[in-house]
Amino acid sequence: MTSTFPNISISTERLVLRPLDEDDAPALAAMMNDEQVAAWTHVPQPFTEQAARTWIGEYAPAERTAGRGLDLAVTEFLTQRLVGVIQLTKTNWHVRSTELSYIVAPWARGEGYASEAALATAQWLFGDQKLERIELRTAADNTASQQVAQKIGCISEGVLRNACIARVRTEENGWTDVRTDFIVWSLLPEDLEGAAGPLTDEAGFSTFTDWN
C-alpha cells in the first residue's frame, strides 16, 4: 500500500508552514521569477500566475496523493506573507526517506527563514512520520543553499559530478543552461542534536481537512 503525507500545518516561533492555497498564486509567481530562483531551479521562465495555479491546484495535490512528496507554503506568522516554499520529493516509504528542497522569496533572504522552515520540517518528518533519512542536493556554486544545509545539521556525503543543470544569463538577457556538480547532503534523526535553534519545543503540528 502506498503511503502519503497528511495535510499538515507546522508552526515555529516566526513561521507557519501549510498547504499551498490559490491565494498564494501571485506571490508564488513573483518568487519563481526571481533571478536566483531562475538560476538554481528548473522552473520555466518566465513563470506565470497560471503556472502557479497549476502547481497549487494540480501538481502539489497529485504528488501528495501519489505518495511521492509534499509541497508546503512557508508564511510569516504575523503577516501571513508568503516567505517561500518547502518541497519534499522522491519519497521512498519502504526506505523511509525523502528529498527536501527550499526556495525563499528575495525580500525574505538573510533572516534565517530557510533553515527555520527546513529544520521544523525535518523534526516533523523524523518525529511524526518516522522517516529515517532526509536528503538535500545543492548546486556546487549555490553557497546560500549549502549554508542552510550545514545550519540544520546536514552531513555532506559527496559530489555528483556534472549532475546539475543551472542557468546563467546570456548577452541577449535570456537564459542558457550550464552543467555543474551536485553536493549531496543527508540528515538523520541523530544529526538534529547538533542543529541550530531551539525549535524542538516550539514547533506545533496540526492536521488540515482534505484539500485535494
C-alpha positions as YAML, in Angstrom:
chain: A
units: angstrom
residues:
- id: 1
  name: MET
  ca: [0.00, 0.00, 0.00]
- id: 2
  name: THR
  ca: [1.28, 3.45, -0.92]
- id: 3
  name: SER
  ca: [1.76, 5.81, 2.00]
- id: 4
  name: THR
  ca: [1.06, 9.52, 1.75]
- id: 5
  name: PHE
  ca: [1.88, 12.60, 3.75]
- id: 6
  name: PRO
  ca: [-1.05, 14.10, 5.68]
- id: 7
  name: ASN
  ca: [-2.30, 17.64, 5.25]
- id: 8
  name: ILE
  ca: [-0.20, 19.38, 7.83]
- id: 9
  name: SER
  ca: [0.40, 22.78, 9.38]
- id: 10
  name: ILE
  ca: [3.73, 23.28, 11.14]
- id: 11
  name: SER
  ca: [4.24, 26.31, 13.37]
- id: 12
  name: THR
  ca: [7.52, 27.78, 14.57]
- id: 13
  name: GLU
  ca: [8.24, 30.95, 16.51]
- id: 14
  name: ARG
  ca: [8.11, 33.07, 13.32]
- id: 15
  name: LEU
  ca: [6.60, 30.89, 10.61]
- id: 16
  name: VAL
  ca: [3.63, 28.78, 9.61]
- id: 17
  name: LEU
  ca: [4.11, 26.01, 7.06]
- id: 18
  name: ARG
  ca: [0.84, 24.96, 5.42]
- id: 19
  name: PRO
  ca: [-0.55, 23.58, 2.13]
- id: 20
  name: LEU
  ca: [-0.33, 25.95, -0.82]
- id: 21
  name: ASP
  ca: [-3.55, 27.88, -1.43]
- id: 22
  name: GLU
  ca: [-4.99, 29.52, -4.57]
- id: 23
  name: ASP
  ca: [-4.45, 32.93, -2.96]
- id: 24
  name: ASP
  ca: [-0.70, 32.21, -2.97]
- id: 25
  name: ALA
  ca: [-0.54, 32.24, -6.80]
- id: 26
  name: PRO
  ca: [0.55, 35.89, -7.35]
- id: 27
  name: ALA
  ca: [3.25, 35.80, -4.67]
- id: 28
  name: LEU
  ca: [4.40, 32.34, -5.78]
- id: 29
  name: ALA
  ca: [4.74, 33.50, -9.39]
- id: 30
  name: ALA
  ca: [6.69, 36.58, -8.35]
- id: 31
  name: MET
  ca: [9.05, 34.47, -6.24]
- id: 32
  name: MET
  ca: [9.69, 31.99, -9.05]
- id: 33
  name: ASN
  ca: [10.63, 34.81, -11.44]
- id: 34
  name: ASP
  ca: [13.45, 35.97, -9.17]
- id: 35
  name: GLU
  ca: [16.95, 35.80, -10.69]
- id: 36
  name: GLN
  ca: [18.36, 33.48, -8.03]
- id: 37
  name: VAL
  ca: [15.41, 31.09, -8.24]
- id: 38
  name: ALA
  ca: [15.67, 31.02, -12.02]
- id: 39
  name: ALA
  ca: [19.40, 30.31, -11.84]
- id: 40
  name: TRP
  ca: [19.28, 27.42, -9.38]
- id: 41
  name: THR
  ca: [15.97, 25.68, -10.15]
- id: 42
  name: HIS
  ca: [14.38, 24.13, -13.20]
- id: 43
  name: VAL
  ca: [11.15, 26.15, -13.10]
- id: 44
  name: PRO
  ca: [10.18, 27.56, -16.52]
- id: 45
  name: GLN
  ca: [10.95, 31.20, -17.20]
- id: 46
  name: PRO
  ca: [9.01, 33.39, -17.18]
- id: 47
  name: PHE
  ca: [6.85, 31.73, -14.51]
- id: 48
  name: THR
  ca: [3.25, 32.85, -14.92]
- id: 49
  name: GLU
  ca: [0.40, 33.04, -12.42]
- id: 50
  name: GLN
  ca: [-1.33, 30.33, -14.44]
- id: 51
  name: ALA
  ca: [1.70, 28.11, -13.89]
- id: 52
  name: ALA
  ca: [1.48, 28.88, -10.18]
- id: 53
  name: ARG
  ca: [-2.20, 27.95, -10.13]
- id: 54
  name: THR
  ca: [-1.44, 24.69, -11.92]
- id: 55
  name: TRP
  ca: [1.24, 23.90, -9.34]
- id: 56
  name: ILE
  ca: [-1.12, 24.69, -6.46]
- id: 57
  name: GLY
  ca: [-4.26, 23.06, -7.83]
- id: 58
  name: GLU
  ca: [-2.90, 20.09, -9.78]
- id: 59
  name: TYR
  ca: [0.78, 19.24, -9.28]
- id: 60
  name: ALA
  ca: [1.02, 19.58, -5.49]
- id: 61
  name: PRO
  ca: [-2.17, 17.58, -4.70]
- id: 62
  name: ALA
  ca: [-1.17, 14.87, -7.20]
- id: 63
  name: GLU
  ca: [2.30, 14.49, -5.65]
- id: 64
  name: ARG
  ca: [0.83, 14.15, -2.17]
- id: 65
  name: THR
  ca: [-1.93, 11.74, -3.19]
- id: 66
  name: ALA
  ca: [0.54, 9.51, -5.06]
- id: 67
  name: GLY
  ca: [2.82, 9.43, -2.03]
- id: 68
  name: ARG
  ca: [5.74, 10.98, -3.87]
- id: 69
  name: GLY
  ca: [6.06, 14.18, -1.86]
- id: 70
  name: LEU
  ca: [4.61, 17.28, -0.25]
- id: 71
  name: ASP
  ca: [4.64, 21.00, -1.07]
- id: 72
  name: LEU
  ca: [4.27, 23.49, 1.77]
- id: 73
  name: ALA
  ca: [3.87, 27.25, 1.69]
- id: 74
  name: VAL
  ca: [6.13, 28.98, 4.22]
- id: 75
  name: THR
  ca: [4.46, 32.10, 5.61]
- id: 76
  name: GLU
  ca: [5.25, 34.70, 8.23]
- id: 77
  name: PHE
  ca: [3.26, 34.07, 11.40]
- id: 78
  name: LEU
  ca: [2.42, 37.76, 11.97]
- id: 79
  name: THR
  ca: [1.82, 38.99, 8.41]
- id: 80
  name: GLN
  ca: [0.83, 35.71, 6.68]
- id: 81
  name: ARG
  ca: [3.04, 36.86, 3.79]
- id: 82
  name: LEU
  ca: [4.48, 34.08, 1.61]
- id: 83
  name: VAL
  ca: [8.14, 33.66, 2.59]
- id: 84
  name: GLY
  ca: [8.95, 30.64, 0.47]
- id: 85
  name: VAL
  ca: [8.24, 27.00, -0.30]
- id: 86
  name: ILE
  ca: [9.40, 23.70, 1.18]
- id: 87
  name: GLN
  ca: [9.25, 20.70, -1.15]
- id: 88
  name: LEU
  ca: [9.54, 17.00, -0.35]
- id: 89
  name: THR
  ca: [10.12, 14.80, -3.40]
- id: 90
  name: LYS
  ca: [11.28, 11.30, -4.35]
- id: 91
  name: THR
  ca: [9.83, 9.89, -1.14]
- id: 92
  name: ASN
  ca: [10.54, 6.21, -0.55]
- id: 93
  name: TRP
  ca: [8.18, 4.85, 2.10]
- id: 94
  name: HIS
  ca: [9.97, 1.49, 2.32]
- id: 95
  name: VAL
  ca: [13.35, 3.10, 2.97]
- id: 96
  name: ARG
  ca: [11.64, 5.88, 4.97]
- id: 97
  name: SER
  ca: [13.47, 8.63, 3.11]
- id: 98
  name: THR
  ca: [12.67, 11.79, 1.17]
- id: 99
  name: GLU
  ca: [14.48, 14.64, -0.59]
- id: 100
  name: LEU
  ca: [13.98, 18.15, 0.80]
- id: 101
  name: SER
  ca: [14.43, 21.45, -1.01]
- id: 102
  name: TYR
  ca: [13.60, 25.07, -0.20]
- id: 103
  name: ILE
  ca: [13.02, 28.34, -2.02]
- id: 104
  name: VAL
  ca: [12.90, 31.73, -0.31]
- id: 105
  name: ALA
  ca: [11.47, 34.97, -1.71]
- id: 106
  name: PRO
  ca: [14.16, 37.63, -2.35]
- id: 107
  name: TRP
  ca: [12.69, 40.06, 0.21]
- id: 108
  name: ALA
  ca: [12.90, 37.40, 2.95]
- id: 109
  name: ARG
  ca: [16.50, 36.28, 2.48]
- id: 110
  name: GLY
  ca: [19.06, 36.78, 5.21]
- id: 111
  name: GLU
  ca: [16.53, 36.27, 8.03]
- id: 112
  name: GLY
  ca: [17.18, 32.58, 8.66]
- id: 113
  name: TYR
  ca: [13.74, 31.60, 7.35]
- id: 114
  name: ALA
  ca: [15.00, 28.75, 5.13]
- id: 115
  name: SER
  ca: [16.85, 27.00, 7.96]
- id: 116
  name: GLU
  ca: [13.96, 27.57, 10.39]
- id: 117
  name: ALA
  ca: [11.44, 26.07, 7.97]
- id: 118
  name: ALA
  ca: [13.70, 23.20, 6.91]
- id: 119
  name: LEU
  ca: [14.57, 22.28, 10.48]
- id: 120
  name: ALA
  ca: [10.93, 22.31, 11.59]
- id: 121
  name: THR
  ca: [10.03, 20.11, 8.61]
- id: 122
  name: ALA
  ca: [12.83, 17.69, 9.45]
- id: 123
  name: GLN
  ca: [11.71, 17.45, 13.07]
- id: 124
  name: TRP
  ca: [8.17, 16.67, 11.92]
- id: 125
  name: LEU
  ca: [9.40, 14.09, 9.40]
- id: 126
  name: PHE
  ca: [11.54, 12.26, 11.95]
- id: 127
  name: GLY
  ca: [9.14, 12.58, 14.86]
- id: 128
  name: ASP
  ca: [5.66, 12.28, 13.39]
- id: 129
  name: GLN
  ca: [6.28, 10.48, 10.10]
- id: 130
  name: LYS
  ca: [9.06, 8.21, 11.42]
- id: 131
  name: LEU
  ca: [11.35, 8.84, 8.47]
- id: 132
  name: GLU
  ca: [14.98, 7.75, 8.81]
- id: 133
  name: ARG
  ca: [16.75, 9.85, 6.17]
- id: 134
  name: ILE
  ca: [16.36, 13.25, 4.53]
- id: 135
  name: GLU
  ca: [18.49, 14.07, 1.51]
- id: 136
  name: LEU
  ca: [19.35, 17.50, 0.12]
- id: 137
  name: ARG
  ca: [21.14, 18.35, -3.11]
- id: 138
  name: THR
  ca: [22.75, 21.73, -3.62]
- id: 139
  name: ALA
  ca: [24.46, 23.07, -6.73]
- id: 140
  name: ALA
  ca: [28.20, 23.37, -6.24]
- id: 141
  name: ASP
  ca: [28.14, 27.19, -6.52]
- id: 142
  name: ASN
  ca: [24.94, 27.74, -4.53]
- id: 143
  name: THR
  ca: [26.64, 28.68, -1.27]
- id: 144
  name: ALA
  ca: [23.47, 30.09, 0.32]
- id: 145
  name: SER
  ca: [21.70, 26.74, -0.01]
- id: 146
  name: GLN
  ca: [24.76, 24.93, 1.32]
- id: 147
  name: GLN
  ca: [24.81, 27.17, 4.39]
- id: 148
  name: VAL
  ca: [21.21, 26.21, 5.14]
- id: 149
  name: ALA
  ca: [22.09, 22.52, 4.91]
- id: 150
  name: GLN
  ca: [25.01, 22.99, 7.29]
- id: 151
  name: LYS
  ca: [22.99, 25.06, 9.74]
- id: 152
  name: ILE
  ca: [20.30, 22.41, 10.21]
- id: 153
  name: GLY
  ca: [22.91, 19.71, 10.85]
- id: 154
  name: CYS
  ca: [23.24, 18.00, 7.47]
- id: 155
  name: ILE
  ca: [26.32, 15.95, 6.66]
- id: 156
  name: SER
  ca: [27.98, 16.30, 3.26]
- id: 157
  name: GLU
  ca: [28.19, 12.84, 1.70]
- id: 158
  name: GLY
  ca: [29.90, 13.60, -1.60]
- id: 159
  name: VAL
  ca: [29.64, 15.10, -5.05]
- id: 160
  name: LEU
  ca: [27.59, 14.02, -8.04]
- id: 161
  name: ARG
  ca: [29.83, 15.28, -10.81]
- id: 162
  name: ASN
  ca: [28.22, 17.14, -13.70]
- id: 163
  name: ALA
  ca: [24.76, 16.10, -12.46]
- id: 164
  name: CYS
  ca: [23.15, 19.54, -12.05]
- id: 165
  name: ILE
  ca: [21.74, 21.88, -14.68]
- id: 166
  name: ALA
  ca: [21.91, 25.54, -13.63]
- id: 167
  name: ARG
  ca: [21.16, 28.63, -15.71]
- id: 168
  name: VAL
  ca: [23.07, 31.80, -16.47]
- id: 169
  name: ARG
  ca: [22.10, 34.97, -18.30]
- id: 170
  name: THR
  ca: [23.05, 35.34, -21.96]
- id: 171
  name: GLU
  ca: [24.23, 38.54, -23.64]
- id: 172
  name: GLU
  ca: [20.70, 38.87, -25.05]
- id: 173
  name: ASN
  ca: [19.34, 38.77, -21.46]
- id: 174
  name: GLY
  ca: [17.87, 35.33, -21.91]
- id: 175
  name: TRP
  ca: [18.84, 32.14, -20.09]
- id: 176
  name: THR
  ca: [21.15, 29.31, -21.09]
- id: 177
  name: ASP
  ca: [21.81, 26.01, -19.35]
- id: 178
  name: VAL
  ca: [25.20, 25.21, -17.79]
- id: 179
  name: ARG
  ca: [26.33, 21.99, -16.17]
- id: 180
  name: THR
  ca: [27.72, 21.85, -12.66]
- id: 181
  name: ASP
  ca: [28.06, 19.42, -9.76]
- id: 182
  name: PHE
  ca: [25.56, 18.47, -7.08]
- id: 183
  name: ILE
  ca: [26.70, 18.29, -3.48]
- id: 184
  name: VAL
  ca: [24.71, 15.57, -1.69]
- id: 185
  name: TRP
  ca: [23.78, 16.10, 1.96]
- id: 186
  name: SER
  ca: [21.96, 13.82, 4.37]
- id: 187
  name: LEU
  ca: [20.17, 14.37, 7.65]
- id: 188
  name: LEU
  ca: [19.43, 11.51, 10.04]
- id: 189
  name: PRO
  ca: [17.42, 11.71, 13.29]
- id: 190
  name: GLU
  ca: [20.57, 11.72, 15.42]
- id: 191
  name: ASP
  ca: [22.01, 14.66, 13.42]
- id: 192
  name: LEU
  ca: [19.37, 17.04, 14.78]
- id: 193
  name: GLU
  ca: [21.16, 17.14, 18.10]
- id: 194
  name: GLY
  ca: [23.72, 19.46, 16.51]
- id: 195
  name: ALA
  ca: [21.25, 21.65, 14.64]
- id: 196
  name: ALA
  ca: [20.96, 25.36, 15.45]
- id: 197
  name: GLY
  ca: [17.82, 26.80, 17.01]
- id: 198
  name: PRO
  ca: [15.56, 25.65, 19.85]
- id: 199
  name: LEU
  ca: [12.73, 24.57, 17.57]
- id: 200
  name: THR
  ca: [12.07, 21.17, 19.12]
- id: 201
  name: ASP
  ca: [9.92, 22.54, 21.93]
- id: 202
  name: GLU
  ca: [8.36, 25.34, 19.89]
- id: 203
  name: ALA
  ca: [7.15, 23.54, 16.80]
- id: 204
  name: GLY
  ca: [3.47, 22.68, 16.70]
- id: 205
  name: PHE
  ca: [1.69, 20.38, 14.27]
- id: 206
  name: SER
  ca: [-1.96, 20.32, 13.24]
- id: 207
  name: THR
  ca: [-3.80, 18.48, 10.50]
- id: 208
  name: PHE
  ca: [-5.95, 20.07, 7.79]
- id: 209
  name: THR
  ca: [-9.10, 18.62, 6.30]
- id: 210
  name: ASP
  ca: [-8.64, 17.26, 2.79]
- id: 211
  name: TRP
  ca: [-7.66, 19.94, 0.26]
- id: 212
  name: ASN
  ca: [-7.50, 17.95, -2.97]
...
